Amino acid sequence: MKHFTKLLLAMLVAMGLVTGTVANDTNTAKHNVSILTADNSDGKITPKTIAAAFEKAGFFINDNRDMTAPWKKQIKDGTKNFDTLEFDVYNLFTIFKKDFVVKLAKKYPNIGLFSPMSMSIWTKKGTKTISISSLSTEAMAEIMGVPADDAELVAYGKLVQETLRAALPNAKEETVTYEMKQPEGPLVSTAQLAMDPDGDWEEQKEEFQAAFEQALIPAMFINAGFNDLNYDIEESGYEGYTFYDVYSICYLEVIYTVAKTHPEAGAFAPCSMYMYQKRGTNTMEIGFPSVYNWIASLGIEDKASHDILLMAQKKMEDILKELTAK
């Protein structure tokens, strides 16, 4: 039995079916988050040129947010836990391609977890390179709980990687020193809101979202974006949803703290939170990728990063628990 188990494990690794590993020429483990780094001595590659490459490929740019400015302000103001700025460039870059998302939304209601998908773009002080992080298609499939070999999802991921290569010519994929860990909790946090079948769904949705947006403020979350995915879904002729909205949520101190040791953390930030109702149901479904993805995929060990991630997770869970209990 032991021999069979070892043989089976070896076969799965060779086929790339063991979480966090794939077969390649160097026999190195493939991480959920990849980092492409290119020489940028001439300064020609910028967040704007990267965005232009994605626009050319047909992607919708949800945001391309410079984080150094708000970090500098917090440092200048003497805000607790904000001390040094270690980047000349640090942008949170969020994108999605509408035609792919529409197709995937018909099969996988939780595609909003990555619509938009997140990346970080950075240049560390004193360097002449530019890097960009992204989450692998396999990792997104695992988090969503959908088949990693779905043809449309695979094609979507391939286009993302091709566009990254076009945006960063001659870039090389970095090899990280850490190992991924087992998740400490569920990869997706979910909640449900009971909708009154006799009430107006638009009024109920708007009331909930207004309360949600208000609750973000004292909790120190930033509403970094909002997308009405159902507009494009219905434009395609599919009417499976009453509504489908996605928020992009950020917590300034979280990304500042984690990026110090893991600048690639922007592959998870801002966090995409979906809120949708399927036609014929009386519930609003809510979900977002948990911080356990950050901790596991980035092998986070330092206490400062670990603690602030768990703090943000609890804050968001508490907000949703209170709002959905009403």
C-alpha positions as CSV (number, residue, x, y, z in Angstrom):
1,M,0.0,0.0,0.0
2,K,2.9,2.4,0.8
3,H,4.5,1.7,-2.5
4,F,1.2,2.3,-4.3
5,T,0.7,5.6,-2.4
6,K,4.1,6.8,-3.3
7,L,3.6,5.8,-7.0
8,L,0.2,7.6,-7.1
9,L,1.7,10.8,-5.6
10,A,4.5,10.7,-8.1
11,M,2.0,10.4,-10.9
12,L,-0.1,13.3,-9.6
13,V,3.0,15.5,-9.3
14,A,4.0,14.6,-12.8
15,M,0.6,15.5,-14.1
16,G,0.5,18.8,-12.1
17,L,-2.5,17.7,-10.0
18,V,-1.1,18.1,-6.6
19,T,-1.9,21.5,-5.1
20,G,1.0,24.0,-5.5
21,T,3.1,21.8,-7.7
22,V,3.4,21.2,-11.4
23,A,5.8,19.3,-13.6
24,N,8.3,21.4,-15.4
25,D,11.8,21.1,-16.8
26,T,13.5,22.1,-13.5
27,N,11.3,20.1,-11.2
28,T,10.7,23.1,-9.1
29,A,7.4,23.7,-7.3
30,K,5.0,26.1,-8.9
31,H,3.5,28.7,-6.6
32,N,0.0,30.1,-6.7
33,V,1.5,33.6,-7.2
34,S,4.0,34.2,-10.0
35,I,6.3,37.2,-10.2
36,L,7.6,38.5,-13.5
37,T,10.6,40.9,-13.3
38,A,12.1,42.9,-16.2
39,D,15.1,45.2,-16.5
40,N,13.8,48.8,-16.6
41,S,17.0,50.8,-16.7
42,D,15.6,53.1,-19.2
43,G,12.3,53.6,-17.3
44,K,10.2,52.9,-20.3
45,I,8.0,50.3,-18.5
46,T,5.5,52.0,-16.2
47,P,2.1,51.1,-14.7
48,K,0.6,53.1,-17.6
49,T,2.4,51.1,-20.3
50,I,1.4,47.9,-18.6
51,A,-2.3,49.0,-18.5
52,A,-2.0,50.0,-22.2
53,A,-0.9,46.5,-23.0
54,F,-3.9,45.0,-21.3
55,E,-6.3,47.5,-22.9
56,K,-4.8,46.5,-26.3
57,A,-5.7,42.9,-25.5
58,G,-9.3,43.9,-24.7
59,F,-9.2,43.9,-20.9
60,F,-11.2,46.4,-18.8
61,I,-8.9,48.3,-16.4
62,N,-10.8,48.5,-13.2
63,D,-8.1,50.5,-11.4
64,N,-4.4,51.2,-11.5
65,R,-3.9,52.7,-8.1
66,D,-0.6,54.3,-6.9
67,M,-0.2,53.2,-3.3
68,T,3.0,55.1,-2.6
69,A,1.1,58.4,-2.3
70,P,-1.2,57.3,0.5
71,W,1.6,55.5,2.2
72,K,3.8,58.6,2.1
73,K,1.0,60.6,3.7
74,Q,0.5,58.1,6.5
75,I,4.3,58.2,7.2
76,K,4.4,62.0,7.1
77,D,1.4,62.2,9.4
78,G,3.1,59.8,11.8
79,T,0.4,57.3,11.6
80,K,1.1,54.2,13.8
81,N,2.7,51.3,12.0
82,F,3.6,53.4,9.0
83,D,7.3,54.1,9.1
84,T,9.3,53.7,5.9
85,L,8.6,53.6,2.2
86,E,10.5,50.9,0.4
87,F,9.2,51.4,-3.1
88,D,9.6,53.9,-5.9
89,V,6.6,52.3,-7.6
90,Y,3.8,50.3,-6.0
91,N,0.5,50.0,-7.8
92,L,-2.5,47.8,-7.2
93,F,-3.7,46.8,-10.7
94,T,-7.2,45.3,-11.2
95,I,-8.6,44.0,-14.5
96,F,-11.0,41.7,-16.1
97,K,-12.0,40.7,-19.6
98,K,-15.8,41.1,-20.0
99,D,-16.4,38.4,-22.6
100,F,-14.6,35.7,-20.6
101,V,-16.3,36.8,-17.4
102,V,-19.7,36.6,-19.0
103,K,-19.1,33.1,-20.3
104,L,-17.7,31.9,-16.9
105,A,-20.5,33.6,-14.9
106,K,-23.1,31.3,-16.7
107,K,-21.3,28.3,-15.3
108,Y,-19.6,29.5,-12.1
109,P,-21.6,32.0,-10.0
110,N,-18.5,32.8,-7.9
111,I,-16.4,34.1,-10.8
112,G,-16.9,37.5,-9.1
113,L,-14.1,36.4,-6.7
114,F,-11.7,37.3,-9.5
115,S,-13.7,39.9,-11.5
116,P,-11.7,42.0,-11.3
117,M,-8.5,40.0,-10.7
118,S,-5.7,41.7,-8.8
119,M,-2.0,42.3,-9.5
120,S,0.7,44.4,-8.0
121,I,3.3,46.4,-9.9
122,W,6.4,47.5,-8.1
123,T,10.0,48.9,-8.2
124,K,11.9,48.7,-5.0
125,K,14.0,51.7,-4.1
126,G,17.5,51.6,-5.5
127,T,16.7,49.1,-8.2
128,K,16.3,49.4,-12.0
129,T,13.7,46.7,-12.4
130,I,10.0,46.5,-12.5
131,S,7.9,43.5,-11.3
132,I,4.3,42.4,-11.5
133,S,2.6,39.6,-9.6
134,S,-0.4,37.6,-10.7
135,L,-2.4,34.6,-9.4
136,S,-2.3,31.4,-11.5
137,T,-5.3,30.1,-13.2
138,E,-5.0,26.8,-11.2
139,A,-5.0,28.8,-7.9
140,M,-8.1,30.7,-9.0
141,A,-9.8,27.5,-9.9
142,E,-9.0,26.0,-6.5
143,I,-10.3,29.0,-4.6
144,M,-13.5,29.0,-6.7
145,G,-13.8,25.2,-6.4
146,V,-14.2,24.8,-10.2
147,P,-12.4,22.5,-12.7
148,A,-8.9,23.8,-13.4
149,D,-9.1,22.3,-16.9
150,D,-12.2,24.3,-17.9
151,A,-11.4,25.4,-21.5
152,E,-12.6,29.0,-21.1
153,L,-10.8,29.5,-17.8
154,V,-7.6,28.0,-19.2
155,A,-7.9,30.3,-22.3
156,Y,-8.5,33.3,-20.0
157,G,-5.4,32.5,-17.9
158,K,-3.3,32.0,-21.1
159,L,-4.4,35.4,-22.4
160,V,-3.4,37.0,-19.1
161,Q,0.0,35.5,-19.2
162,E,0.6,36.4,-22.8
163,T,-0.4,40.0,-22.1
164,L,1.9,40.1,-19.1
165,R,4.8,39.0,-21.3
166,A,3.9,41.6,-23.9
167,A,3.8,44.3,-21.2
168,L,7.1,43.2,-19.7
169,P,9.4,42.2,-22.6
170,N,12.2,39.9,-21.7
171,A,10.9,39.5,-18.2
172,K,12.0,36.5,-16.1
173,E,9.9,34.6,-13.6
174,E,11.4,34.9,-10.2
175,T,12.0,32.0,-7.9
176,V,10.9,32.7,-4.4
177,T,12.6,31.2,-1.3
178,Y,9.5,30.4,0.7
179,E,7.2,27.4,0.5
180,M,3.4,27.6,0.4
181,K,1.6,26.4,3.5
182,Q,-1.6,24.6,4.2
183,P,-4.5,27.1,4.7
184,E,-5.4,28.0,8.2
185,G,-9.1,28.5,7.3
186,P,-11.6,28.4,4.4
187,L,-10.3,29.9,1.1
188,V,-13.6,31.7,0.6
189,S,-15.7,33.6,3.2
190,T,-19.4,33.6,2.4
191,A,-22.7,35.1,3.8
192,Q,-26.3,35.1,2.8
193,L,-29.0,37.8,3.1
194,A,-32.6,36.7,3.1
195,M,-34.5,38.8,0.5
196,D,-38.2,39.5,1.0
197,P,-39.9,37.8,-2.0
198,D,-42.8,40.3,-1.7
199,G,-40.5,43.3,-1.6
200,D,-38.7,45.3,-4.3
201,W,-35.3,43.6,-4.9
202,E,-33.7,46.9,-6.0
203,E,-34.7,48.7,-2.8
204,Q,-33.5,45.8,-0.7
205,K,-30.2,45.6,-2.6
206,E,-29.6,49.3,-2.4
207,E,-30.4,49.5,1.3
208,F,-28.0,46.6,2.1
209,Q,-25.2,48.1,0.0
210,A,-25.6,51.5,1.5
211,A,-25.3,50.0,5.0
212,F,-22.3,48.0,3.8
213,E,-20.5,51.0,2.4
214,Q,-21.2,52.9,5.6
215,A,-19.9,50.1,7.7
216,L,-16.6,50.0,5.8
217,I,-15.6,53.5,6.9
218,P,-15.2,53.1,10.7
219,A,-13.6,49.7,10.1
220,M,-10.9,51.4,8.0
221,F,-11.7,49.5,4.8
222,I,-11.5,51.4,1.5
223,N,-14.1,50.9,-1.3
224,A,-11.7,50.8,-4.2
225,G,-14.1,50.0,-6.9
226,F,-17.5,48.7,-7.9
227,N,-18.7,46.7,-11.0
228,D,-22.2,45.9,-12.2
229,L,-21.3,42.6,-13.9
230,N,-24.9,41.8,-14.6
231,Y,-25.1,44.6,-17.1
232,D,-22.7,42.8,-19.4
233,I,-24.2,39.4,-18.5
234,E,-27.7,40.5,-19.6
235,E,-26.2,42.2,-22.7
236,S,-25.1,38.7,-23.7
237,G,-28.7,37.5,-23.5
238,Y,-28.3,35.5,-20.3
239,E,-30.8,36.4,-17.6
240,G,-29.8,34.0,-14.8
241,Y,-29.2,36.7,-12.3
242,T,-31.5,39.3,-10.8
243,F,-28.3,41.3,-10.1
244,Y,-24.6,40.7,-9.8
245,D,-22.3,43.3,-8.3
246,V,-18.7,43.2,-7.3
247,Y,-16.9,45.5,-4.8
248,S,-13.1,45.9,-4.7
249,I,-12.1,46.3,-1.0
250,C,-8.8,47.4,0.3
251,Y,-7.3,47.9,3.8
252,L,-4.4,50.4,3.6
253,E,-2.3,49.1,6.5
254,V,-2.7,45.5,5.4
255,I,-1.2,45.8,2.0
256,Y,1.5,48.3,3.4
257,T,2.5,45.8,6.1
258,V,2.5,42.6,4.0
259,A,4.1,44.2,0.9
260,K,7.3,45.0,3.0
261,T,8.2,41.3,2.9
262,H,5.9,40.1,0.1
263,P,5.3,42.8,-2.6
264,E,3.6,40.1,-4.7
265,A,0.7,40.2,-2.2
266,G,-1.1,42.5,-4.6
267,A,-2.2,39.4,-6.4
268,F,-4.8,39.3,-3.6
269,A,-5.5,43.0,-3.2
270,P,-7.8,44.7,-3.5
271,C,-10.1,41.8,-2.6
272,S,-13.1,41.2,-4.9
273,M,-16.4,40.7,-3.0
274,Y,-19.4,39.5,-5.0
275,M,-23.0,40.2,-4.2
276,Y,-25.6,38.5,-6.4
277,Q,-29.1,37.1,-6.5
278,K,-30.0,34.3,-8.9
279,R,-33.4,34.6,-10.5
280,G,-36.0,32.4,-8.7
281,T,-34.2,32.6,-5.4
282,N,-34.8,34.7,-2.3
283,T,-31.2,35.2,-1.1
284,M,-28.4,37.5,-1.8
285,E,-25.1,35.5,-2.0
286,I,-22.0,37.3,-0.7
287,G,-18.4,36.0,-0.9
288,F,-14.8,37.1,-1.0
289,P,-11.4,35.3,-1.0
290,S,-10.2,35.0,2.6
291,V,-6.9,36.2,4.0
292,Y,-6.0,32.5,4.5
293,N,-5.1,32.5,0.8
294,W,-2.5,35.2,1.4
295,I,-1.0,33.4,4.4
296,A,-0.9,30.0,2.7
297,S,0.2,31.1,-0.8
298,L,2.8,33.5,0.3
299,G,4.1,31.4,3.2
300,I,3.6,34.3,5.6
301,E,5.5,33.8,8.8
302,D,6.1,37.3,10.2
303,K,3.8,38.2,13.1
304,A,3.0,41.7,11.9
305,S,1.6,40.5,8.6
306,H,-0.1,37.5,10.0
307,D,-1.8,39.5,12.8
308,I,-3.1,42.3,10.6
309,L,-4.5,39.9,8.0
310,L,-6.4,38.0,10.6
311,M,-7.6,41.3,12.1
312,A,-9.0,42.4,8.7
313,Q,-10.6,39.1,8.1
314,K,-12.5,39.2,11.4
315,K,-13.5,42.8,10.8
316,M,-15.1,41.9,7.5
317,E,-16.7,38.8,8.9
318,D,-18.2,40.9,11.7
319,I,-19.6,43.5,9.3
320,L,-21.3,40.8,7.1
321,K,-22.6,38.9,10.1
322,E,-24.2,42.0,11.5
323,L,-25.7,43.2,8.2
324,T,-27.1,39.8,7.2
325,A,-28.6,39.2,10.6
326,K,-31.1,42.1,10.1
